[in-house]
Amino acid sequence: MRSNALNTVTWRKSSYSNSDGGACIEVSDDFVAVVPVRDSKDVRGPVIAFAAGGWASFVAAVKCGELGA
């Protein structure tokens, strides 16, 4: 993924992020094959792009409580 492809995407805060400025991530739904993820506190920082299927599996595991801390 080219970094200039991220210049015009729409970001949304994850519903699993808290509102008190703690662990917050933003994701973009603008791509079919990948899901870009960034730290909402560092919007100019690095972006990690996950394969859409892998991201979907991760979110499903979080929802089921399968990723314990």
Secondary structure, 3 states (H helix, E strand, C coil): CCHHHHCCCCEEECCCCCCCCCCCEEEECCCCCEEEEEECCCCCCCEEEEEHHHHHHHHHHHHHCCCCC
